[in-house]
């Protein structure tokens, strides 16, 4: 089973459209939503391991101009 995570993203003012477009085109990003509340966007990211996802967030998402902060929440599958 592949690893999956929800990446909560805070943005600088005025960059939402550009960041959304950039994230939507990235290989490991399944879906992106602009949201209201304490975060500006949430991206669902997949990878072969949680380490791969962590490196992707650090090297690719956090380096997008206008991304100020991220929190990565790894998905835990509760299966019998």
C-alpha angles and dihedrals in degrees: 000000000000122000120250133192140180111228114204110205134198116201139197115249117281100015102093096105095049094045092047091052093047095047093046090060097049119111101234096039112102098180140349128207130187106221141184123236131053093337130053100209141012122205124192107217130186133195142155091262139009088249090058090051092048092052090047091053093048098042102035114018099038091049095057108112109256097025105124104173141358136196118196118209112191114217114239115202112215102202130159 
